[in-house]
Amino acid sequence: MRKILNVDGMNCNHCIEKIKKFISDCNGVEFINVDIDKKILEVEMDDDSKLDSVIEAIEDAGFLVK
Ligand SMILES: [Cu+2]
């Protein structure tokens, strides 16, 4: 299932690469797309229950999920 998250603190390509790297370490993540202008992160997982670990990964990368 695809989810859209509002994420604060992303402002350059470095942020995008970092956030993608942390999220891709989560099991079951199939797709990640970041729109820094809209402060939106789109993520697709094989199972919705993985969302918690994705949010945790974003926070571990140093960003805030609103
Ligand atoms: Cu940055």
N, CA, C, O and the ligand as a Tripos MOL2 file, in Angstrom:
@<TRIPOS>MOLECULE
protein
  265   263    67     0     0
PROTEIN
NO_CHARGES

@<TRIPOS>ATOM
      1 N           0.8350   -1.1960    0.0000 N.3       1 MET1
      2 CA          0.0000    0.0000    0.0000 C.3       1 MET1
      3 C           0.8720    1.2480    0.0000 C.2       1 MET1
      4 O           1.8990    1.2970    0.6770 O.2       1 MET1
      5 N           0.4570    2.2540   -0.7620 N.am      2 ARG2
      6 CA          1.2180    3.4880   -0.8530 C.3       2 ARG2
      7 C           0.6970    4.5010    0.1580 C.2       2 ARG2
      8 O          -0.5090    4.7040    0.2990 O.2       2 ARG2
      9 N           1.6420    5.1340    0.8620 N.am      3 LYS3
     10 CA          1.2850    6.1430    1.8560 C.3       3 LYS3
     11 C           1.9980    7.4370    1.5320 C.2       3 LYS3
     12 O           3.0970    7.4380    0.9790 O.2       3 LYS3
     13 N           1.3510    8.5520    1.8870 N.am      4 ILE4
     14 CA          1.9780    9.8540    1.7110 C.3       4 ILE4
     15 C           2.1710   10.4840    3.0900 C.2       4 ILE4
     16 O           1.2280   10.6190    3.8700 O.2       4 ILE4
     17 N           3.4180   10.8660    3.3660 N.am      5 LEU5
     18 CA          3.7490   11.4510    4.6630 C.3       5 LEU5
     19 C           4.2180   12.8900    4.4720 C.2       5 LEU5
     20 O           4.8880   13.2090    3.4900 O.2       5 LEU5
     21 N           3.8590   13.7470    5.4130 N.am      6 ASN6
     22 CA          4.4040   15.1080    5.4310 C.3       6 ASN6
     23 C           5.6530   15.0980    6.2930 C.2       6 ASN6
     24 O           5.6040   14.7460    7.4720 O.2       6 ASN6
     25 N           6.7790   15.4880    5.6960 N.am      7 VAL7
     26 CA          8.0550   15.4130    6.4040 C.3       7 VAL7
     27 C           8.7220   16.7800    6.4130 C.2       7 VAL7
     28 O           8.9150   17.4020    5.3690 O.2       7 VAL7
     29 N           9.0680   17.2330    7.6080 N.am      8 ASP8
     30 CA          9.7390   18.5180    7.7720 C.3       8 ASP8
     31 C          11.2520   18.3580    7.7630 C.2       8 ASP8
     32 O          11.7810   17.3480    8.2290 O.2       8 ASP8
     33 N          11.9420   19.3520    7.2340 N.am      9 GLY9
     34 CA         13.3950   19.4090    7.3440 C.3       9 GLY9
     35 C          14.1450   18.9780    6.0990 C.2       9 GLY9
     36 O          15.3730   19.0440    6.0610 O.2       9 GLY9
     37 N          13.4150   18.5360    5.0750 N.am     10 MET10
     38 CA         14.0850   18.1350    3.8340 C.3      10 MET10
     39 C          14.2740   19.3820    2.9800 C.2      10 MET10
     40 O          13.2940   20.0490    2.6470 O.2      10 MET10
     41 N          15.5070   19.7100    2.6180 N.am     11 ASN11
     42 CA         15.6990   20.9140    1.8100 C.3      11 ASN11
     43 C          16.7560   20.8240    0.7120 C.2      11 ASN11
     44 O          17.0110   21.8200    0.0350 O.2      11 ASN11
     45 N          17.3700   19.6790    0.5180 N.am     12 CYS12
     46 CA         18.3270   19.5640   -0.5870 C.3      12 CYS12
     47 C          18.4940   18.0950   -0.9850 C.2      12 CYS12
     48 O          17.9340   17.1980   -0.3540 O.2      12 CYS12
     49 N          19.2700   17.8720   -2.0360 N.am     13 ASN13
     50 CA         19.4720   16.5010   -2.5140 C.3      13 ASN13
     51 C          20.1280   15.6100   -1.4750 C.2      13 ASN13
     52 O          19.8760   14.4070   -1.4180 O.2      13 ASN13
     53 N          20.9720   16.2160   -0.6570 N.am     14 HIS14
     54 CA         21.6250   15.4420    0.3990 C.3      14 HIS14
     55 C          20.5830   14.8510    1.3540 C.2      14 HIS14
     56 O          20.6760   13.6910    1.7530 O.2      14 HIS14
     57 N          19.5980   15.6670    1.7090 N.am     15 CYS15
     58 CA         18.5120   15.2010    2.5740 C.3      15 CYS15
     59 C          17.7690   14.0420    1.9110 C.2      15 CYS15
     60 O          17.4610   13.0400    2.5550 O.2      15 CYS15
     61 N          17.4850   14.1920    0.6150 N.am     16 ILE16
     62 CA         16.7310   13.1530   -0.0970 C.3      16 ILE16
     63 C          17.5160   11.8410   -0.0950 C.2      16 ILE16
     64 O          16.9640   10.7760    0.1800 O.2      16 ILE16
     65 N          18.7970   11.9310   -0.4030 N.am     17 GLU17
     66 CA         19.6150   10.7150   -0.4370 C.3      17 GLU17
     67 C          19.6630   10.0550    0.9340 C.2      17 GLU17
     68 O          19.5770    8.8330    1.0510 O.2      17 GLU17
     69 N          19.8010   10.8800    1.9700 N.am     18 LYS18
     70 CA         19.8920   10.3450    3.3320 C.3      18 LYS18
     71 C          18.5890    9.6490    3.7230 C.2      18 LYS18
     72 O          18.6020    8.5300    4.2360 O.2      18 LYS18
     73 N          17.4780   10.3170    3.4770 N.am     19 ILE19
     74 CA         16.1890    9.7750    3.8850 C.3      19 ILE19
     75 C          15.8870    8.4860    3.0990 C.2      19 ILE19
     76 O          15.3540    7.5250    3.6520 O.2      19 ILE19
     77 N          16.2310    8.4820    1.8180 N.am     20 LYS20
     78 CA         16.0110    7.2760    1.0100 C.3      20 LYS20
     79 C          16.8600    6.1170    1.5060 C.2      20 LYS20
     80 O          16.4100    4.9720    1.5390 O.2      20 LYS20
     81 N          18.0930    6.4260    1.8900 N.am     21 LYS21
     82 CA         18.9950    5.3720    2.3680 C.3      21 LYS21
     83 C          18.4400    4.7440    3.6510 C.2      21 LYS21
     84 O          18.4150    3.5210    3.7920 O.2      21 LYS21
     85 N          17.9960    5.5960    4.5860 N.am     22 PHE22
     86 CA         17.4750    5.0800    5.8590 C.3      22 PHE22
     87 C          16.1970    4.2590    5.6210 C.2      22 PHE22
     88 O          16.0270    3.1940    6.2140 O.2      22 PHE22
     89 N          15.3120    4.7470    4.7650 N.am     23 ILE23
     90 CA         14.0550    4.0340    4.5330 C.3      23 ILE23
     91 C          14.2970    2.7230    3.7950 C.2      23 ILE23
     92 O          13.6410    1.7180    4.0700 O.2      23 ILE23
     93 N          15.2360    2.7360    2.8630 N.am     24 SER24
     94 CA         15.4470    1.5130    2.0780 C.3      24 SER24
     95 C          16.0230    0.3880    2.9310 C.2      24 SER24
     96 O          16.0230   -0.7690    2.5110 O.2      24 SER24
     97 N          16.5150    0.7200    4.1310 N.am     25 ASP25
     98 CA         16.9620   -0.3210    5.0610 C.3      25 ASP25
     99 C          15.7890   -1.0410    5.7290 C.2      25 ASP25
    100 O          15.9790   -2.0910    6.3420 O.2      25 ASP25
    101 N          14.5820   -0.4880    5.6150 N.am     26 CYS26
    102 CA         13.4050   -1.1430    6.2020 C.3      26 CYS26
    103 C          12.9620   -2.2940    5.2970 C.2      26 CYS26
    104 O          13.0090   -2.1900    4.0710 O.2      26 CYS26
    105 N          12.5450   -3.3590    5.9040 N.am     27 ASN27
    106 CA         12.0130   -4.4980    5.1470 C.3      27 ASN27
    107 C          10.7070   -4.1280    4.4670 C.2      27 ASN27
    108 O           9.8870   -3.4110    5.0400 O.2      27 ASN27
    109 N          10.5140   -4.6070    3.2630 N.am     28 GLY28
    110 CA          9.2050   -4.5100    2.6240 C.3      28 GLY28
    111 C           8.9310   -3.2100    1.9090 C.2      28 GLY28
    112 O           7.8250   -3.0060    1.4100 O.2      28 GLY28
    113 N           9.9300   -2.3040    1.8440 N.am     29 VAL29
    114 CA          9.7250   -1.0390    1.1370 C.3      29 VAL29
    115 C           9.9810   -1.2460   -0.3520 C.2      29 VAL29
    116 O          11.0410   -1.7270   -0.7520 O.2      29 VAL29
    117 N           8.9940   -0.8770   -1.1640 N.am     30 GLU30
    118 CA          9.0710   -1.1580   -2.6000 C.3      30 GLU30
    119 C           9.2730    0.0870   -3.4440 C.2      30 GLU30
    120 O           9.7110   -0.0010   -4.5910 O.2      30 GLU30
    121 N           8.9550    1.2470   -2.8820 N.am     31 PHE31
    122 CA          9.0330    2.4840   -3.6780 C.3      31 PHE31
    123 C           9.1470    3.6670   -2.7300 C.2      31 PHE31
    124 O           8.4590    3.7240   -1.7110 O.2      31 PHE31
    125 N          10.0240    4.6160   -3.0700 N.am     32 ILE32
    126 CA         10.1530    5.8560   -2.2930 C.3      32 ILE32
    127 C          10.2280    7.0170   -3.2690 C.2      32 ILE32
    128 O          10.9950    6.9770   -4.2310 O.2      32 ILE32
    129 N           9.4300    8.0520   -3.0230 N.am     33 ASN33
    130 CA          9.5560    9.2700   -3.8210 C.3      33 ASN33
    131 C           9.4580   10.4790   -2.9000 C.2      33 ASN33
    132 O           8.6000   10.5330   -2.0190 O.2      33 ASN33
    133 N          10.3490   11.4510   -3.1130 N.am     34 VAL34
    134 CA         10.3700   12.6390   -2.2690 C.3      34 VAL34
    135 C          10.0960   13.8670   -3.1140 C.2      34 VAL34
    136 O          10.6830   14.0480   -4.1810 O.2      34 VAL34
    137 N           9.1850   14.7180   -2.6170 N.am     35 ASP35
    138 CA          8.9590   16.0230   -3.2260 C.3      35 ASP35
    139 C           9.3040   17.0810   -2.1720 C.2      35 ASP35
    140 O           8.5140   17.3520   -1.2680 O.2      35 ASP35
    141 N          10.5020   17.6770   -2.3050 N.am     36 ILE36
    142 CA         10.9150   18.6010   -1.2440 C.3      36 ILE36
    143 C          10.1580   19.9250   -1.3080 C.2      36 ILE36
    144 O          10.0340   20.6090   -0.2930 O.2      36 ILE36
    145 N           9.6530   20.2950   -2.4740 N.am     37 ASP37
    146 CA          8.8760   21.5320   -2.5480 C.3      37 ASP37
    147 C           7.5840   21.4140   -1.7460 C.2      37 ASP37
    148 O           7.1850   22.3390   -1.0390 O.2      37 ASP37
    149 N           6.9440   20.2610   -1.8730 N.am     38 LYS38
    150 CA          5.6890   20.0310   -1.1460 C.3      38 LYS38
    151 C           5.9220   19.4310    0.2350 C.2      38 LYS38
    152 O           4.9760   19.2520    1.0020 O.2      38 LYS38
    153 N           7.1950   19.1140    0.5590 N.am     39 LYS39
    154 CA          7.5530   18.4690    1.8380 C.3      39 LYS39
    155 C           6.7900   17.1610    2.0080 C.2      39 LYS39
    156 O           6.2820   16.8450    3.0840 O.2      39 LYS39
    157 N           6.7270   16.4200    0.9230 N.am     40 ILE40
    158 CA          5.9810   15.1720    0.9080 C.3      40 ILE40
    159 C           6.9020   14.0050    0.5890 C.2      40 ILE40
    160 O           7.7870   14.0970   -0.2610 O.2      40 ILE40
    161 N           6.6690   12.9240    1.2860 N.am     41 LEU41
    162 CA          7.3780   11.6880    1.0030 C.3      41 LEU41
    163 C           6.3480   10.5970    0.7430 C.2      41 LEU41
    164 O           5.4380   10.3550    1.5360 O.2      41 LEU41
    165 N           6.5310    9.9550   -0.3930 N.am     42 GLU42
    166 CA          5.6110    8.9000   -0.8060 C.3      42 GLU42
    167 C           6.3530    7.5820   -0.6590 C.2      42 GLU42
    168 O           7.4710    7.4280   -1.1520 O.2      42 GLU42
    169 N           5.7300    6.6470    0.0150 N.am     43 VAL43
    170 CA          6.4020    5.3670    0.2310 C.3      43 VAL43
    171 C           5.4230    4.2280   -0.0040 C.2      43 VAL43
    172 O           4.2630    4.2960    0.4030 O.2      43 VAL43
    173 N           5.8990    3.1920   -0.6580 N.am     44 GLU44
    174 CA          5.0530    2.0270   -0.8890 C.3      44 GLU44
    175 C           5.6760    0.8190   -0.2030 C.2      44 GLU44
    176 O           6.8600    0.5240   -0.3620 O.2      44 GLU44
    177 N           4.8330    0.1300    0.5690 N.am     45 MET45
    178 CA          5.2790   -1.0420    1.3220 C.3      45 MET45
    179 C           4.4440   -2.2460    0.9400 C.2      45 MET45
    180 O           3.3130   -2.1030    0.4760 O.2      45 MET45
    181 N           5.0000   -3.4340    1.1340 N.am     46 ASP46
    182 CA          4.2360   -4.6420    0.8340 C.3      46 ASP46
    183 C           3.1590   -4.8880    1.8900 C.2      46 ASP46
    184 O           2.2630   -5.7080    1.6880 O.2      46 ASP46
    185 N           3.2460   -4.1770    3.0180 N.am     47 ASP47
    186 CA          2.3240   -4.4000    4.1310 C.3      47 ASP47
    187 C           2.2270   -3.0990    4.9410 C.2      47 ASP47
    188 O           3.2510   -2.5370    5.3280 O.2      47 ASP47
    189 N           1.0100   -2.6190    5.1970 N.am     48 ASP48
    190 CA          0.8280   -1.3650    5.9210 C.3      48 ASP48
    191 C           1.4300   -1.3560    7.3140 C.2      48 ASP48
    192 O           1.7700   -0.2960    7.8400 O.2      48 ASP48
    193 N           1.5620   -2.5270    7.9100 N.am     49 SER49
    194 CA          2.1020   -2.5710    9.2710 C.3      49 SER49
    195 C           3.5650   -2.1320    9.3100 C.2      49 SER49
    196 O           4.1110   -1.9080   10.3900 O.2      49 SER49
    197 N           4.2010   -2.0070    8.1530 N.am     50 LYS50
    198 CA          5.6030   -1.5780    8.1010 C.3      50 LYS50
    199 C           5.7370   -0.0600    8.2540 C.2      50 LYS50
    200 O           6.8450    0.4610    8.3900 O.2      50 LYS50
    201 N           4.6030    0.6440    8.2320 N.am     51 LEU51
    202 CA          4.6720    2.1070    8.2640 C.3      51 LEU51
    203 C           5.3950    2.6240    9.5100 C.2      51 LEU51
    204 O           6.1460    3.5970    9.4310 O.2      51 LEU51
    205 N           5.1770    1.9870   10.6440 N.am     52 ASP52
    206 CA          5.8320    2.4180   11.8740 C.3      52 ASP52
    207 C           7.3490    2.4010   11.7430 C.2      52 ASP52
    208 O           8.0290    3.3290   12.1820 O.2      52 ASP52
    209 N           7.8740    1.3390   11.1350 N.am     53 SER53
    210 CA          9.3280    1.2630   11.0090 C.3      53 SER53
    211 C           9.8530    2.2770    9.9870 C.2      53 SER53
    212 O          10.9820    2.7530   10.1030 O.2      53 SER53
    213 N           9.0340    2.6010    8.9920 N.am     54 VAL54
    214 CA          9.4220    3.6360    8.0270 C.3      54 VAL54
    215 C           9.4910    5.0010    8.7160 C.2      54 VAL54
    216 O          10.4360    5.7620    8.5100 O.2      54 VAL54
    217 N           8.4810    5.3020    9.5340 N.am     55 ILE55
    218 CA          8.4670    6.5700   10.2680 C.3      55 ILE55
    219 C           9.6590    6.6540   11.2100 C.2      55 ILE55
    220 O          10.2900    7.7030   11.3430 O.2      55 ILE55
    221 N           9.9540    5.5480   11.8540 N.am     56 GLU56
    222 CA         11.1100    5.4910   12.7540 C.3      56 GLU56
    223 C          12.4110    5.7640   11.9730 C.2      56 GLU56
    224 O          13.2910    6.4820   12.4470 O.2      56 GLU56
    225 N          12.5120    5.1850   10.7890 N.am     57 ALA57
    226 CA         13.7070    5.3750    9.9620 C.3      57 ALA57
    227 C          13.8580    6.8430    9.5510 C.2      57 ALA57
    228 O          14.9670    7.3770    9.5310 O.2      57 ALA57
    229 N          12.7400    7.4870    9.2240 N.am     58 ILE58
    230 CA         12.7790    8.9090    8.8540 C.3      58 ILE58
    231 C          13.2750    9.7350   10.0260 C.2      58 ILE58
    232 O          14.0860   10.6450    9.8570 O.2      58 ILE58
    233 N          12.7800    9.4090   11.2270 N.am     59 GLU59
    234 CA         13.1930   10.1560   12.4130 C.3      59 GLU59
    235 C          14.6510    9.8680   12.7520 C.2      59 GLU59
    236 O          15.3800   10.7600   13.1850 O.2      59 GLU59
    237 N          15.0720    8.6270   12.5540 N.am     60 ASP60
    238 CA         16.4840    8.2850   12.7690 C.3      60 ASP60
    239 C          17.3920    9.0660   11.8200 C.2      60 ASP60
    240 O          18.5270    9.3950   12.1630 O.2      60 ASP60
    241 N          16.8750    9.3600   10.6150 N.am     61 ALA61
    242 CA         17.6520   10.1230    9.6450 C.3      61 ALA61
    243 C          17.7090   11.6040   10.0130 C.2      61 ALA61
    244 O          18.4710   12.3700    9.4230 O.2      61 ALA61
    245 N          16.8940   12.0000   10.9940 N.am     62 GLY62
    246 CA         16.9480   13.3730   11.4900 C.3      62 GLY62
    247 C          15.8370   14.2790   10.9840 C.2      62 GLY62
    248 O          15.9450   15.5030   11.0490 O.2      62 GLY62
    249 N          14.7620   13.6680   10.4790 N.am     63 PHE63
    250 CA         13.6520   14.4660    9.9540 C.3      63 PHE63
    251 C          12.3930   14.2340   10.7770 C.2      63 PHE63
    252 O          12.2790   13.2500   11.5060 O.2      63 PHE63
    253 N          11.4520   15.1650   10.6430 N.am     64 LEU64
    254 CA         10.2540   15.1100   11.4700 C.3      64 LEU64
    255 C           9.0460   14.7600   10.6180 C.2      64 LEU64
    256 O           8.7460   15.4410    9.6370 O.2      64 LEU64
    257 N           8.3460   13.6770   11.0070 N.am     65 VAL65
    258 CA          7.1150   13.2920   10.3410 C.3      65 VAL65
    259 C           5.9620   13.9720   11.0480 C.2      65 VAL65
    260 O           5.7790   13.8270   12.2570 O.2      65 VAL65
    261 N           5.1770   14.7270   10.2640 N.am     66 LYS66
    262 CA          4.0740   15.4850   10.8960 C.3      66 LYS66
    263 C           2.7530   14.7370   10.7990 C.2      66 LYS66
    264 O           1.7290   15.2280   11.2760 O.2      66 LYS66
    265 CU         19.6540   18.7340    2.8000 Cu       67 CU67
@<TRIPOS>BOND
     1     1     2 1
     2     2     3 1
     3     3     4 2
     4     3     5 am
     5     5     6 1
     6     6     7 1
     7     7     8 2
     8     7     9 am
     9     9    10 1
    10    10    11 1
    11    11    12 2
    12    11    13 am
    13    13    14 1
    14    14    15 1
    15    15    16 2
    16    15    17 am
    17    17    18 1
    18    18    19 1
    19    19    20 2
    20    19    21 am
    21    21    22 1
    22    22    23 1
    23    23    24 2
    24    23    25 am
    25    25    26 1
    26    26    27 1
    27    27    28 2
    28    27    29 am
    29    29    30 1
    30    30    31 1
    31    31    32 2
    32    31    33 am
    33    33    34 1
    34    34    35 1
    35    35    36 2
    36    35    37 am
    37    37    38 1
    38    38    39 1
    39    39    40 2
    40    39    41 am
    41    41    42 1
    42    42    43 1
    43    43    44 2
    44    43    45 am
    45    45    46 1
    46    46    47 1
    47    47    48 2
    48    47    49 am
    49    49    50 1
    50    50    51 1
    51    51    52 2
    52    51    53 am
    53    53    54 1
    54    54    55 1
    55    55    56 2
    56    55    57 am
    57    57    58 1
    58    58    59 1
    59    59    60 2
    60    59    61 am
    61    61    62 1
    62    62    63 1
    63    63    64 2
    64    63    65 am
    65    65    66 1
    66    66    67 1
    67    67    68 2
    68    67    69 am
    69    69    70 1
    70    70    71 1
    71    71    72 2
    72    71    73 am
    73    73    74 1
    74    74    75 1
    75    75    76 2
    76    75    77 am
    77    77    78 1
    78    78    79 1
    79    79    80 2
    80    79    81 am
    81    81    82 1
    82    82    83 1
    83    83    84 2
    84    83    85 am
    85    85    86 1
    86    86    87 1
    87    87    88 2
    88    87    89 am
    89    89    90 1
    90    90    91 1
    91    91    92 2
    92    91    93 am
    93    93    94 1
    94    94    95 1
    95    95    96 2
    96    95    97 am
    97    97    98 1
    98    98    99 1
    99    99   100 2
   100    99   101 am
   101   101   102 1
   102   102   103 1
   103   103   104 2
   104   103   105 am
   105   105   106 1
   106   106   107 1
   107   107   108 2
   108   107   109 am
   109   109   110 1
   110   110   111 1
   111   111   112 2
   112   111   113 am
   113   113   114 1
   114   114   115 1
   115   115   116 2
   116   115   117 am
   117   117   118 1
   118   118   119 1
   119   119   120 2
   120   119   121 am
   121   121   122 1
   122   122   123 1
   123   123   124 2
   124   123   125 am
   125   125   126 1
   126   126   127 1
   127   127   128 2
   128   127   129 am
   129   129   130 1
   130   130   131 1
   131   131   132 2
   132   131   133 am
   133   133   134 1
   134   134   135 1
   135   135   136 2
   136   135   137 am
   137   137   138 1
   138   138   139 1
   139   139   140 2
   140   139   141 am
   141   141   142 1
   142   142   143 1
   143   143   144 2
   144   143   145 am
   145   145   146 1
   146   146   147 1
   147   147   148 2
   148   147   149 am
   149   149   150 1
   150   150   151 1
   151   151   152 2
   152   151   153 am
   153   153   154 1
   154   154   155 1
   155   155   156 2
   156   155   157 am
   157   157   158 1
   158   158   159 1
   159   159   160 2
   160   159   161 am
   161   161   162 1
   162   162   163 1
   163   163   164 2
   164   163   165 am
   165   165   166 1
   166   166   167 1
   167   167   168 2
   168   167   169 am
   169   169   170 1
   170   170   171 1
   171   171   172 2
   172   171   173 am
   173   173   174 1
   174   174   175 1
   175   175   176 2
   176   175   177 am
   177   177   178 1
   178   178   179 1
   179   179   180 2
   180   179   181 am
   181   181   182 1
   182   182   183 1
   183   183   184 2
   184   183   185 am
   185   185   186 1
   186   186   187 1
   187   187   188 2
   188   187   189 am
   189   189   190 1
   190   190   191 1
   191   191   192 2
   192   191   193 am
   193   193   194 1
   194   194   195 1
   195   195   196 2
   196   195   197 am
   197   197   198 1
   198   198   199 1
   199   199   200 2
   200   199   201 am
   201   201   202 1
   202   202   203 1
   203   203   204 2
   204   203   205 am
   205   205   206 1
   206   206   207 1
   207   207   208 2
   208   207   209 am
   209   209   210 1
   210   210   211 1
   211   211   212 2
   212   211   213 am
   213   213   214 1
   214   214   215 1
   215   215   216 2
   216   215   217 am
   217   217   218 1
   218   218   219 1
   219   219   220 2
   220   219   221 am
   221   221   222 1
   222   222   223 1
   223   223   224 2
   224   223   225 am
   225   225   226 1
   226   226   227 1
   227   227   228 2
   228   227   229 am
   229   229   230 1
   230   230   231 1
   231   231   232 2
   232   231   233 am
   233   233   234 1
   234   234   235 1
   235   235   236 2
   236   235   237 am
   237   237   238 1
   238   238   239 1
   239   239   240 2
   240   239   241 am
   241   241   242 1
   242   242   243 1
   243   243   244 2
   244   243   245 am
   245   245   246 1
   246   246   247 1
   247   247   248 2
   248   247   249 am
   249   249   250 1
   250   250   251 1
   251   251   252 2
   252   251   253 am
   253   253   254 1
   254   254   255 1
   255   255   256 2
   256   255   257 am
   257   257   258 1
   258   258   259 1
   259   259   260 2
   260   259   261 am
   261   261   262 1
   262   262   263 1
   263   263   264 2
@<TRIPOS>SUBSTRUCTURE
     1 MET1         2 RESIDUE 1 A MET
     2 ARG2         6 RESIDUE 1 A ARG
     3 LYS3        10 RESIDUE 1 A LYS
     4 ILE4        14 RESIDUE 1 A ILE
     5 LEU5        18 RESIDUE 1 A LEU
     6 ASN6        22 RESIDUE 1 A ASN
     7 VAL7        26 RESIDUE 1 A VAL
     8 ASP8        30 RESIDUE 1 A ASP
     9 GLY9        34 RESIDUE 1 A GLY
    10 MET10       38 RESIDUE 1 A MET
    11 ASN11       42 RESIDUE 1 A ASN
    12 CYS12       46 RESIDUE 1 A CYS
    13 ASN13       50 RESIDUE 1 A ASN
    14 HIS14       54 RESIDUE 1 A HIS
    15 CYS15       58 RESIDUE 1 A CYS
    16 ILE16       62 RESIDUE 1 A ILE
    17 GLU17       66 RESIDUE 1 A GLU
    18 LYS18       70 RESIDUE 1 A LYS
    19 ILE19       74 RESIDUE 1 A ILE
    20 LYS20       78 RESIDUE 1 A LYS
    21 LYS21       82 RESIDUE 1 A LYS
    22 PHE22       86 RESIDUE 1 A PHE
    23 ILE23       90 RESIDUE 1 A ILE
    24 SER24       94 RESIDUE 1 A SER
    25 ASP25       98 RESIDUE 1 A ASP
    26 CYS26      102 RESIDUE 1 A CYS
    27 ASN27      106 RESIDUE 1 A ASN
    28 GLY28      110 RESIDUE 1 A GLY
    29 VAL29      114 RESIDUE 1 A VAL
    30 GLU30      118 RESIDUE 1 A GLU
    31 PHE31      122 RESIDUE 1 A PHE
    32 ILE32      126 RESIDUE 1 A ILE
    33 ASN33      130 RESIDUE 1 A ASN
    34 VAL34      134 RESIDUE 1 A VAL
    35 ASP35      138 RESIDUE 1 A ASP
    36 ILE36      142 RESIDUE 1 A ILE
    37 ASP37      146 RESIDUE 1 A ASP
    38 LYS38      150 RESIDUE 1 A LYS
    39 LYS39      154 RESIDUE 1 A LYS
    40 ILE40      158 RESIDUE 1 A ILE
    41 LEU41      162 RESIDUE 1 A LEU
    42 GLU42      166 RESIDUE 1 A GLU
    43 VAL43      170 RESIDUE 1 A VAL
    44 GLU44      174 RESIDUE 1 A GLU
    45 MET45      178 RESIDUE 1 A MET
    46 ASP46      182 RESIDUE 1 A ASP
    47 ASP47      186 RESIDUE 1 A ASP
    48 ASP48      190 RESIDUE 1 A ASP
    49 SER49      194 RESIDUE 1 A SER
    50 LYS50      198 RESIDUE 1 A LYS
    51 LEU51      202 RESIDUE 1 A LEU
    52 ASP52      206 RESIDUE 1 A ASP
    53 SER53      210 RESIDUE 1 A SER
    54 VAL54      214 RESIDUE 1 A VAL
    55 ILE55      218 RESIDUE 1 A ILE
    56 GLU56      222 RESIDUE 1 A GLU
    57 ALA57      226 RESIDUE 1 A ALA
    58 ILE58      230 RESIDUE 1 A ILE
    59 GLU59      234 RESIDUE 1 A GLU
    60 ASP60      238 RESIDUE 1 A ASP
    61 ALA61      242 RESIDUE 1 A ALA
    62 GLY62      246 RESIDUE 1 A GLY
    63 PHE63      250 RESIDUE 1 A PHE
    64 LEU64      254 RESIDUE 1 A LEU
    65 VAL65      258 RESIDUE 1 A VAL
    66 LYS66      262 RESIDUE 1 A LYS
    67 CU67       265 GROUP 0 **** ****
